[in-house]
Amino acid sequence: MTRVAPLPHHEQDLATGGGALAVANVIDRTVGFACRAVILLTGIALLAILTANVVARYVLESGGFRFAQELPERLFPWFIMAGVALAVQKGGHMGVESVLSRLSRNGARIMLLVGFAIIIASYAVLAWEALGVADIVSIEKSPVLGLSSSYSYYALALGCAAVILTTFALALRVALIGPEALPTPDPEETGI
Amino acid sequence: MSIILVIVFTALMLLAIPVGHALVIAAGATLAWQGELPLMIVAQQMYQQTQSFPMLALPFFMMAGSLMLGGKLGHELLSFATKSMQRWRGGPLSTTVVASVVFGGVSGSAVANASALGSVLIPWQKRQGYPAGLCAANNATSAVIDILIPPSIPLILYSLVSGVSIADLFTAGILPGILMAGGFILTCSWIARRRGIHSEDPSVGRMELLKLAVLSAPALLMPILILLGLRFGIATPTEISVLAVVYALGLSALFYRDLTWQRFHHSLIESGIATGVVMLVIMGSAIVGWILTFDQVPTRFAEWVTATISNPLLVILAMNILLLIVGMPLDLPPAILLLGPIFVPLAATIGLDPVQLGLIMVLNLGIGLYTPPIGTTLFISSSIARSTLAETTRELWPFFGVAMLVLLAISYIPALTIY
């Protein structure tokens, strides 16, 4: 469904596309590092909490930890949104490309750029709305740990910001190199 | 509102915007166009999906599969499937089918299965004299068995929209999965016999086969352990998925001794990305579902269908045809999440069990993964086999026929899915 070539190396970028591609690389490296760190930290925490809770249910008289449901619910949005942004970078989100594949190289480039512009504008609005809701629900606290519901909306807003940045980096590459700059998705990461 | 939603969504899809993004943007644009409902609904609906405790099972089932198949265990499983089928006519082709069943008990993704098995088995099958198109067709169709054998990601998604227990769905998937595998093995044998293709590899002794079975046993046991854990209420589906990761980590560290930080890191990041892909679709579908429910589309659709088609058997046939058509351009997760809320009330009005409906939906949409001219496993398999789409499609029809027979059987024989 998606095509095609590996992302160019930093040196090649500088030779062919100059500073704009260097910016795209910096964005990708920064967002990629942050998202990987979030996935690792939240993933390990979720794994540890849920495993410990199953063990505790059969060992402790209290029947498990009282926070074992609400803490994962607060961590999971961060894990998800980091995955969403990283999937944009790696071409994991699948689309129907039957029209795109029939266009000329320039036509495909323009169509992709229009799509990227729509995504960036929409996620900017979504991030703004998520921050608005985060403000409203800041008084809602979880019963055991007293964690505010805002944290999950911040994950949504920051995830949207990461999607915007990554899509912008993709748009720079497609504008300067062409549609072949789209990343090739790994089948293991499509989730189907 | 729903008409605007459909128009905007279709336009975004034609612009090659990924399905997850298209769902979110189309729903937001529809609310903005309507003007009276706040856009905050989009953020709230997305947030609510991230608070679903059962959905935490998704990343951990994916991670367990990745951990188990990425190491020596994956190699042992493949050896077991290869050697056990070698002695039979069409054995090399049937290996893909058997491997899909055993890999299906560990992984839950058809596309990952098509890629992982195809890259190893297709070059070997071609060396045995099987045409590239046939190897690709066999790989594309067999990979879909994976989503019927527990743990299955599409069945978890269906449980989200239908409210049916994951344990019931996992149990219901076993018999259709075995039926499909049996049908495909007979097809492989028939094709090999008709074309006079013989395997050149010597068959293995029983002792060697037994040794391979013992080495593969930990993975072969996993679907059984998952079902037992769910059936006897030892843990929730989410906890079972976490225990599956612990089991995979333990096996890898202590039994196969191939656990490294790199493998752990890779599996977790991979499952994080796959979760991001699936969850974005879930979040987008939730907003779309909210708009459709606001417009009372599911209820009106159910009323219209039951008023138009009075015979429940014809309603089931119509559902199958619609699912096959939708399954061609649309991937499994969005199709389940969008059509599930519409079909579940319809099934209730005609007396179709929601568990049976779940299997009908997943199998139909699974067939869509290899139905020409669009199909993810079809493209992946053809690309690995280096066959053209036309060559693969020509070889596809016997497998497609078997899949349709199994689909008809589970659509009209409830005993195959409800027991």
Contacts between the chains, C-beta under 8 A, distances in Angstrom:
chain1	res1	chain2	res2	distance
A	1	B	376	6.5
A	1	B	379	6.9
A	35	B	272	8.0
A	36	B	269	5.9
A	39	B	268	6.4
A	39	B	269	5.8
A	39	B	272	3.6
A	39	B	273	8.0
A	40	B	265	6.9
A	40	B	268	6.1
A	40	B	269	7.3
A	43	B	59	7.0
A	43	B	63	7.8
A	43	B	268	4.7
A	43	B	271	7.5
A	43	B	272	6.2
A	44	B	268	7.5
A	46	B	56	6.8
A	46	B	59	7.9
A	46	B	60	7.9
A	46	B	242	7.7
A	47	B	60	7.3
A	47	B	242	6.1
A	47	B	245	6.2
A	47	B	246	7.9
A	50	B	56	7.3
A	50	B	60	7.9
A	50	B	238	6.6
A	50	B	239	5.9
A	50	B	242	4.2
A	51	B	242	5.4
A	51	B	243	7.1
A	51	B	246	5.6
A	53	B	239	7.2
A	54	B	235	5.3
A	54	B	239	4.8
A	54	B	242	7.2
A	54	B	243	6.4
A	69	B	53	6.2
A	72	B	53	7.1
A	72	B	56	6.0
A	73	B	50	7.9
A	73	B	51	5.2
A	73	B	53	6.7
A	76	B	50	5.6
A	76	B	51	7.6
A	76	B	55	7.6
A	76	B	56	6.0
A	77	B	47	7.1
A	77	B	50	4.0
A	77	B	51	7.8
A	79	B	59	6.9
A	79	B	272	6.2
A	79	B	275	6.9
A	80	B	50	5.5
A	80	B	275	6.1
A	80	B	276	6.0
A	80	B	279	4.5
A	81	B	276	7.4
A	82	B	272	6.4
A	82	B	276	7.1
A	83	B	59	8.0
A	83	B	272	4.2
A	83	B	273	5.2
A	83	B	274	7.4
A	83	B	275	4.8
A	83	B	276	2.5
A	83	B	277	7.3
A	83	B	279	7.0
A	84	B	20	7.7
A	84	B	276	3.9
A	84	B	277	7.7
A	84	B	279	7.0
A	84	B	280	5.0
A	85	B	276	7.2
A	86	B	269	7.5
A	86	B	272	6.7
A	86	B	273	5.1
A	86	B	276	6.3
A	87	B	273	4.8
A	87	B	274	7.9
A	87	B	276	4.5
A	87	B	277	4.9
A	87	B	280	7.5
A	90	B	273	6.2
A	92	B	273	5.3
A	92	B	274	7.3
A	92	B	276	7.1
A	92	B	277	4.7
A	93	B	18	3.4
A	93	B	19	7.3
A	93	B	20	5.3
A	93	B	21	6.5
A	93	B	277	5.8
A	93	B	280	6.7
A	94	B	18	6.0
A	94	B	19	6.3
A	94	B	277	7.5
A	94	B	331	5.7
A	94	B	376	7.6
A	95	B	13	7.0
A	95	B	16	4.8
A	95	B	17	5.9
A	95	B	18	4.2
A	95	B	19	6.2
A	95	B	22	7.4
A	96	B	13	5.1
A	96	B	14	7.6
A	96	B	16	6.8
A	96	B	19	7.6
A	96	B	329	5.4
A	96	B	330	7.8
A	96	B	374	7.7
A	97	B	16	5.0
A	98	B	329	7.6
A	98	B	374	7.0
A	99	B	14	5.1
A	99	B	15	7.6
A	99	B	16	6.7
A	100	B	16	4.3
A	111	B	15	6.1
A	111	B	16	6.6
A	112	B	16	6.8
A	114	B	15	6.4
A	115	B	12	7.8
A	115	B	15	4.7
A	115	B	16	5.9
A	115	B	17	4.7
A	118	B	12	7.2
A	118	B	15	7.3
A	118	B	17	6.6
A	118	B	25	6.4
A	119	B	17	6.6
A	119	B	21	5.4
A	119	B	25	7.2
A	122	B	21	7.6
A	122	B	24	7.0
A	122	B	25	4.4
A	122	B	28	6.1
A	122	B	29	7.8
A	125	B	28	6.8
A	125	B	39	6.8
A	126	B	24	7.0
A	126	B	28	6.7
A	126	B	42	6.2
A	126	B	43	6.4
A	126	B	46	7.9
A	129	B	39	5.1
A	129	B	40	5.2
A	129	B	42	6.3
A	129	B	43	4.6
A	130	B	43	4.3
A	130	B	46	7.9
A	130	B	47	7.7
A	132	B	40	6.1
A	132	B	43	7.6
A	133	B	40	5.3
A	133	B	43	4.9
A	133	B	44	6.1
A	133	B	47	7.3
A	152	B	47	5.7
A	152	B	50	6.2
A	152	B	51	7.1
A	153	B	43	6.7
A	153	B	47	6.1
A	155	B	50	7.6
A	156	B	43	6.2
A	156	B	46	6.1
A	156	B	47	6.0
A	156	B	50	7.6
A	186	B	270	7.5
A	186	B	273	8.0
A	187	B	111	4.8
A	187	B	112	5.2
A	187	B	114	7.0
A	187	B	115	3.6
A	187	B	116	7.8
A	187	B	380	6.2
A	188	B	66	6.6
A	188	B	109	7.5
A	188	B	112	4.7
A	188	B	115	7.1
A	188	B	116	7.7
A	188	B	270	5.4
A	188	B	274	7.0
A	189	B	270	5.7
A	189	B	273	4.3
A	189	B	274	5.0
A	189	B	277	6.7
A	190	B	109	7.3
A	190	B	111	5.1
A	190	B	112	7.4
A	190	B	274	6.6
A	190	B	277	6.0
A	190	B	331	7.9
A	190	B	376	7.6
A	191	B	58	7.6
A	191	B	62	7.0
A	191	B	109	6.4
A	191	B	153	6.5
A	191	B	274	3.8
A	191	B	275	6.9
A	191	B	277	4.6
A	191	B	278	4.0
A	191	B	333	6.9
A	192	B	109	5.9
A	192	B	110	6.1
A	192	B	111	4.5
A	192	B	153	7.5
A	192	B	154	7.9
A	192	B	331	5.5
A	192	B	332	5.2
A	192	B	333	6.7
A	192	B	369	7.3
A	192	B	376	6.5
